[in-house]
């Protein structure tokens, strides 16, 4: 088994790692997502639509053959579309390893996006988008992205809108497929119950893949949001759902000390989550759950504080949360807190190793968008000054978007 990334002659990257598990996960990451749709906002959601269509037929298999081969081999299949990648993932027993390798390589290289399946899948995707429109958290998240990144690629909804999905044609999907499903824009991860023969099979399956990626990426800028507060009303809810969001740089951005901003924000999320829980929940009894989280992409990050509460309590909680954040910005944190946060983050990263499906998916996404595998060294290097600097530089209340969904007044 390899312990480093292998790059084939055609540019495709492969990483295979044996682990003491009873299953094998294979993930194929394609470096194209909703961020790449900014030139065609009228058909936003094309990457997500393409993700669905790759299961619908190839030059060698019909949709039913893909489905039946997976079922007969006890292969679980799924896929995810993100801002900067589409990841196709399988989980199977080792004895059927050949099945997902054959299916995935065929889908990636030989999909035909049949017109008859496209119209049926459009209906399913419209249903998916409608379900997102029924979810208060999804609605708030999209409004937040629109405010933080106005007139920039992250403002586009990953799954598209009801209007844009209806406008997506087979020609548009073929164009995206041909421009992005190329070996230099694909990474393959295999993780779990593997042997040396597995790597050879992966290399053979993807070794003859040809083509060069041909699409544009738009640079993302971290700016002050013009819209600072979003309050929506909804009949069906009884609690207020509140987000306090900030934008920040993506991975590999260094601070003035030469250390990684995203790792500092990860430590900050853990420290702040504990403080918010202690102050807002335990000391004041105002919420059931409250947390902070840093979602990092290759080109940008979003840092959120989130809680649900009795609507009249929302302003008090907002003030308490900002007060705790200000303490950190003022340097009121200890080495003990930082050490605890690092231990927690390191443990969370290790728990992924016991989950082959999620681990392979995360590795494929990271490898195709960053060009290498994730490392824990930047996290180990973080110091108190890095956490304070990240909070002071990016988590200023004047740069915050406050978004809330509250019960509709009678």
C-alpha positions as CSV (number, residue, x, y, z in Angstrom):
1,X,0.0,0.0,0.0
2,X,1.1,3.5,-0.7
3,X,1.6,6.1,2.0
4,X,1.9,9.1,-0.4
5,X,-0.1,10.3,-3.4
6,X,0.7,8.7,-6.8
7,X,0.2,10.9,-9.9
8,X,-0.4,8.9,-13.1
9,X,1.1,9.9,-16.4
10,X,-2.3,11.5,-17.4
11,X,-2.2,13.7,-14.3
12,X,-4.8,11.8,-12.2
13,X,-3.9,11.4,-8.5
14,X,-4.4,8.2,-6.5
15,X,-4.1,7.6,-2.8
16,X,-4.7,4.1,-1.4
17,X,-4.4,3.4,2.3
18,X,-4.9,0.0,4.1
19,X,-6.8,0.3,7.4
20,X,-8.0,-2.4,9.9
21,X,-11.6,-2.3,8.8
22,X,-14.1,-4.7,7.3
23,X,-15.0,-2.5,4.3
24,X,-13.5,-0.5,1.6
25,X,-14.4,3.1,0.7
26,X,-13.6,4.5,-2.7
27,X,-14.0,8.3,-3.4
28,X,-13.5,10.1,-6.6
29,X,-13.2,13.8,-6.4
30,X,-13.7,16.1,-9.4
31,X,-12.4,19.7,-9.0
32,X,-15.6,21.5,-10.2
33,X,-18.4,22.9,-8.0
34,X,-20.9,25.8,-7.7
35,X,-18.0,28.3,-7.5
36,X,-17.3,27.6,-11.1
37,X,-20.8,28.4,-12.3
38,X,-20.5,32.2,-11.7
39,X,-20.2,32.9,-15.4
40,X,-23.6,31.2,-15.9
41,X,-25.7,32.1,-12.9
42,X,-28.9,31.5,-14.9
43,X,-28.1,27.8,-14.8
44,X,-26.7,27.6,-11.2
45,X,-26.9,24.1,-9.9
46,X,-25.4,22.5,-13.0
47,X,-22.6,20.8,-11.1
48,X,-25.2,19.3,-8.7
49,X,-27.3,18.2,-11.6
50,X,-24.3,16.6,-13.3
51,X,-23.6,14.8,-10.0
52,X,-27.0,13.2,-10.3
53,X,-26.7,12.4,-14.0
54,X,-23.5,10.4,-13.7
55,X,-25.5,7.5,-12.2
56,X,-27.9,7.5,-15.1
57,X,-25.9,5.7,-17.9
58,X,-22.6,5.3,-19.7
59,X,-21.4,4.0,-23.0
60,X,-21.2,0.6,-21.4
61,X,-24.1,0.5,-18.9
62,X,-27.7,1.7,-18.6
63,X,-29.0,3.3,-15.4
64,X,-30.5,-0.1,-14.4
65,X,-27.2,-1.9,-15.0
66,X,-25.4,0.5,-12.8
67,X,-28.0,0.1,-10.1
68,X,-28.2,-3.7,-10.3
69,X,-24.4,-4.2,-10.3
70,X,-24.1,-2.1,-7.2
71,X,-26.9,-3.9,-5.4
72,X,-25.7,-7.3,-6.3
73,X,-22.2,-6.4,-5.1
74,X,-23.5,-5.0,-1.8
75,X,-22.1,-1.6,-2.9
76,X,-23.5,1.6,-1.3
77,X,-23.2,4.6,-3.7
78,X,-23.6,8.3,-3.1
79,X,-22.3,11.6,-4.2
80,X,-22.0,15.2,-2.9
81,X,-21.6,18.6,-4.6
82,X,-19.8,21.3,-2.8
83,X,-18.5,24.8,-3.6
84,X,-15.3,23.6,-5.3
85,X,-15.8,19.9,-6.0
86,X,-18.1,17.0,-6.7
87,X,-17.3,13.7,-4.9
88,X,-18.6,10.3,-5.8
89,X,-18.3,7.7,-3.1
90,X,-18.8,4.0,-2.6
91,X,-18.7,1.6,0.4
92,X,-18.4,-2.1,-0.1
93,X,-16.9,-5.3,1.2
94,X,-13.5,-6.2,0.0
95,X,-14.7,-9.2,-2.0
96,X,-16.6,-6.9,-4.3
97,X,-13.9,-4.3,-4.7
98,X,-13.8,-4.7,-8.5
99,X,-17.5,-3.6,-8.8
100,X,-17.2,0.0,-7.5
101,X,-13.9,0.4,-9.3
102,X,-15.5,-0.5,-12.6
103,X,-18.6,1.5,-12.0
104,X,-16.8,4.7,-10.8
105,X,-14.2,4.6,-13.6
106,X,-16.9,4.1,-16.2
107,X,-19.1,6.9,-14.8
108,X,-16.3,9.3,-14.6
109,X,-14.9,8.6,-18.1
110,X,-17.9,7.4,-20.2
111,X,-21.1,9.0,-19.0
112,X,-23.6,9.9,-21.8
113,X,-26.2,11.9,-19.7
114,X,-29.2,10.3,-21.5
115,X,-32.0,12.8,-22.3
116,X,-34.7,10.4,-21.2
117,X,-33.1,10.1,-17.7
118,X,-32.4,13.9,-17.5
119,X,-36.0,14.9,-17.5
120,X,-36.9,12.4,-14.8
121,X,-33.9,13.5,-12.7
122,X,-34.9,17.1,-13.1
123,X,-38.1,16.3,-11.2
124,X,-36.1,14.7,-8.4
125,X,-33.7,17.6,-8.1
126,X,-36.6,20.1,-8.0
127,X,-38.0,18.1,-5.1
128,X,-34.6,18.3,-3.4
129,X,-34.4,22.0,-3.8
130,X,-38.0,22.4,-2.5
131,X,-37.0,20.4,0.6
132,X,-34.1,22.9,1.2
133,X,-36.6,25.7,0.8
134,X,-38.6,24.1,3.6
135,X,-35.6,24.0,6.0
136,X,-35.1,27.2,8.1
137,X,-31.4,26.5,8.6
138,X,-30.8,26.0,4.8
139,X,-32.7,29.2,4.1
140,X,-30.7,31.2,6.6
141,X,-27.4,29.7,5.4
142,X,-28.1,30.7,1.8
143,X,-29.1,34.2,2.8
144,X,-25.9,34.5,4.9
145,X,-23.8,33.5,1.9
146,X,-25.5,36.0,-0.2
147,X,-24.8,38.8,2.3
148,X,-21.2,37.8,3.1
149,X,-20.2,37.2,-0.6
150,X,-22.5,39.5,-2.5
151,X,-21.9,39.3,-6.3
152,X,-19.3,36.6,-5.7
153,X,-19.4,32.9,-6.5
154,X,-20.2,31.6,-3.0
155,X,-23.5,33.5,-3.2
156,X,-24.8,30.9,-5.7
157,X,-26.8,28.1,-4.1
158,X,-25.0,24.8,-4.6
159,X,-28.1,22.9,-5.7
160,X,-29.4,25.8,-7.7
161,X,-32.8,27.4,-7.6
162,X,-36.2,26.2,-8.8
163,X,-35.8,28.6,-11.7
164,X,-32.2,27.7,-12.6
165,X,-32.7,24.0,-12.4
166,X,-35.6,24.2,-15.0
167,X,-33.2,26.0,-17.4
168,X,-30.4,23.5,-17.3
169,X,-30.1,21.6,-20.6
170,X,-28.2,18.4,-21.6
171,X,-25.9,20.6,-23.7
172,X,-25.0,22.6,-20.6
173,X,-24.3,19.5,-18.6
174,X,-22.2,17.9,-21.4
175,X,-20.1,21.1,-21.6
176,X,-19.5,21.0,-17.8
177,X,-18.7,17.2,-18.0
178,X,-16.3,17.5,-20.9
179,X,-14.5,20.5,-19.4
180,X,-14.1,19.1,-15.9
181,X,-14.2,15.3,-15.9
182,X,-10.5,15.0,-17.0
183,X,-7.7,13.1,-15.4
184,X,-5.8,16.2,-14.4
185,X,-8.9,17.4,-12.5
186,X,-9.7,14.1,-10.7
187,X,-8.4,12.5,-7.5
188,X,-9.1,8.9,-6.3
189,X,-9.0,7.7,-2.7
190,X,-9.3,4.1,-1.6
191,X,-9.4,3.5,2.2
192,X,-10.0,0.4,4.3
193,X,-9.6,-3.4,3.8
194,X,-7.2,-3.2,0.9
195,X,-4.3,-5.2,-0.5
196,X,-1.5,-4.5,-3.0
197,X,-3.6,-5.7,-5.9
198,X,-6.2,-3.0,-5.2
199,X,-3.8,-0.2,-6.2
200,X,-3.0,-2.0,-9.5
201,X,-6.7,-2.2,-10.3
202,X,-7.3,1.5,-9.6
203,X,-4.3,2.4,-11.8
204,X,-5.6,0.2,-14.6
205,X,-9.1,1.5,-14.4
206,X,-8.1,5.2,-14.6
207,X,-4.7,4.9,-16.5
208,X,-6.1,5.3,-20.0
209,X,-8.3,8.3,-19.0
210,X,-7.5,11.3,-21.3
211,X,-8.2,15.1,-21.6
212,X,-7.3,18.4,-20.0
213,X,-9.5,20.5,-17.8
214,X,-10.8,23.7,-19.4
215,X,-12.9,26.0,-17.2
216,X,-12.5,29.3,-15.3
217,X,-12.3,30.0,-11.6
218,X,-13.2,33.4,-10.1
219,X,-11.1,34.9,-7.3
220,X,-13.0,35.4,-4.0
221,X,-12.5,38.4,-1.9
222,X,-13.2,38.9,1.8
223,X,-15.1,42.1,2.1
224,X,-17.3,43.9,4.6
225,X,-21.0,42.9,4.1
226,X,-23.4,45.6,3.1
227,X,-26.3,43.7,4.7
228,X,-25.7,43.3,8.4
229,X,-29.0,41.9,9.6
230,X,-31.5,39.4,8.2
231,X,-34.7,38.6,10.1
232,X,-37.3,36.2,8.5
233,X,-40.7,35.2,9.8
234,X,-42.2,31.7,9.5
235,X,-45.5,30.3,10.7
236,X,-44.6,26.7,11.5
237,X,-41.8,27.4,14.1
238,X,-41.9,28.2,17.8
239,X,-38.2,29.0,18.4
240,X,-35.9,31.6,17.0
241,X,-33.0,30.1,15.0
242,X,-30.1,32.5,15.0
243,X,-26.8,32.6,13.1
244,X,-24.0,35.2,13.7
245,X,-21.6,34.8,10.7
246,X,-18.3,36.1,9.5
247,X,-16.2,35.6,6.4
248,X,-12.5,34.7,6.5
249,X,-9.7,33.4,4.2
250,X,-9.5,29.8,3.0
251,X,-6.8,27.1,3.6
252,X,-3.1,27.9,3.3
253,X,-3.6,31.5,4.2
254,X,-0.9,32.6,6.7
255,X,-1.1,35.2,9.4
256,X,1.5,37.7,10.3
257,X,3.3,35.1,12.4
258,X,3.6,32.7,9.4
259,X,1.1,30.2,10.7
260,X,-2.2,29.0,9.2
261,X,-5.3,31.1,9.8
262,X,-7.7,28.2,9.2
263,X,-6.1,26.2,12.0
264,X,-6.3,29.1,14.3
265,X,-10.0,29.5,13.5
266,X,-10.5,25.8,14.2
267,X,-9.0,26.2,17.7
268,X,-11.1,29.3,18.2
269,X,-14.3,27.5,17.3
270,X,-13.7,24.9,20.0
271,X,-12.7,27.4,22.6
272,X,-15.7,29.7,21.9
273,X,-18.2,26.7,21.8
274,X,-17.1,25.7,25.3
275,X,-17.4,29.3,26.6
276,X,-20.8,29.8,25.0
277,X,-22.1,26.6,26.4
278,X,-20.9,27.5,29.9
279,X,-22.1,31.1,29.8
280,X,-25.4,30.9,27.8
281,X,-26.6,27.4,28.6
282,X,-25.2,26.5,32.0
283,X,-25.0,29.8,33.8
284,X,-28.1,31.4,32.3
285,X,-30.2,28.5,31.0
286,X,-31.2,30.3,27.9
287,X,-30.7,27.6,25.2
288,X,-30.5,23.9,24.8
289,X,-27.6,24.0,22.4
290,X,-25.2,26.8,21.2
291,X,-22.0,26.4,19.2
292,X,-19.4,28.0,17.1
293,X,-18.0,26.5,13.9
294,X,-15.5,27.3,11.2
295,X,-16.3,25.9,7.8
296,X,-13.1,26.1,5.7
297,X,-12.9,25.8,1.9
298,X,-9.8,26.1,-0.3
299,X,-10.6,29.8,-1.1
300,X,-12.7,31.1,1.8
301,X,-14.1,30.3,5.2
302,X,-17.3,31.1,7.1
303,X,-17.3,31.3,10.9
304,X,-20.7,30.9,12.6
305,X,-22.1,31.1,16.0
306,X,-25.5,29.4,16.2
307,X,-28.3,28.9,18.7
308,X,-32.1,28.3,19.0
309,X,-34.0,30.0,21.7
310,X,-37.3,31.5,23.0
311,X,-37.6,34.5,20.7
312,X,-37.6,37.2,23.5
313,X,-34.2,35.8,24.7
314,X,-32.4,36.2,21.4
315,X,-31.0,39.7,22.0
316,X,-29.7,38.8,25.4
317,X,-28.0,35.7,24.0
318,X,-26.6,37.8,21.1
319,X,-25.0,40.2,23.6
320,X,-23.6,37.3,25.7
321,X,-22.1,35.7,22.6
322,X,-20.5,38.9,21.4
323,X,-19.1,39.5,24.9
324,X,-17.4,36.1,24.9
325,X,-16.0,36.7,21.4
326,X,-14.7,40.1,22.5
327,X,-12.8,38.6,25.4
328,X,-11.0,36.3,23.0
329,X,-10.3,39.3,20.7
330,X,-8.8,41.1,23.7
331,X,-6.5,38.1,24.4
332,X,-8.4,36.7,27.4
333,X,-7.6,33.0,26.7
334,X,-5.3,30.6,28.4
335,X,-2.8,28.0,27.3
336,X,-5.0,25.4,29.0
337,X,-7.9,26.3,26.8
338,X,-5.8,26.1,23.7
339,X,-4.4,22.7,24.7
340,X,-7.9,21.4,25.3
341,X,-9.1,22.6,21.9
342,X,-6.1,21.0,20.2
343,X,-6.7,17.7,21.9
344,X,-10.4,17.8,20.9
345,X,-9.7,18.6,17.3
346,X,-7.0,16.0,17.0
347,X,-9.3,13.4,18.5
348,X,-12.1,14.4,16.1
349,X,-9.7,13.9,13.2
350,X,-8.8,10.5,14.4
351,X,-12.4,9.4,14.7
352,X,-12.7,9.9,11.0
353,X,-10.2,7.0,10.5
354,X,-12.9,4.7,11.9
355,X,-15.4,5.9,9.3
356,X,-14.1,4.9,5.9
357,X,-17.0,6.5,4.0
358,X,-16.5,9.9,5.5
359,X,-12.7,9.7,5.6
360,X,-12.4,8.8,1.9
361,X,-14.8,11.5,0.9
362,X,-13.0,14.1,2.9
363,X,-9.6,13.1,1.6
364,X,-10.8,13.1,-2.1
365,X,-12.3,16.5,-1.6
366,X,-9.1,17.9,0.0
367,X,-6.7,16.3,-2.5
368,X,-8.5,17.6,-5.6
369,X,-9.0,21.1,-4.2
370,X,-5.7,21.6,-2.4
371,X,-3.4,19.3,-4.4
372,X,-2.2,17.4,-1.3
373,X,-3.4,15.5,1.7
374,X,-4.3,17.3,4.9
375,X,-1.7,17.6,7.6
376,X,-2.0,18.1,11.4
377,X,1.3,20.0,11.6
378,X,-0.3,23.5,11.2
379,X,-2.7,22.7,14.1
380,X,0.2,21.6,16.4
381,X,2.0,24.9,15.6
382,X,-0.9,27.2,16.6
383,X,-0.3,29.5,19.6
384,X,-2.4,31.8,21.7
385,X,-1.4,34.8,19.6
386,X,-2.7,33.1,16.4
387,X,-6.1,32.6,17.9
388,X,-6.3,36.2,19.2
389,X,-5.1,37.5,15.8
390,X,-7.6,35.5,13.8
391,X,-10.5,36.6,16.1
392,X,-9.4,40.3,16.1
393,X,-8.8,40.4,12.3
394,X,-11.8,38.5,11.0
395,X,-14.4,38.2,13.8
396,X,-15.2,41.9,14.3
397,X,-18.8,42.6,15.1
398,X,-18.8,45.3,12.4
399,X,-18.2,42.6,9.8
400,X,-20.9,40.2,11.1
401,X,-24.1,39.1,9.5
402,X,-26.9,38.4,12.0
403,X,-29.5,36.1,10.5
404,X,-32.6,34.9,12.3
405,X,-35.7,32.9,11.6
406,X,-38.5,33.8,14.1
407,X,-42.1,32.7,14.5
408,X,-44.5,34.7,12.5
409,X,-46.4,37.2,14.6
410,X,-50.1,36.6,14.9
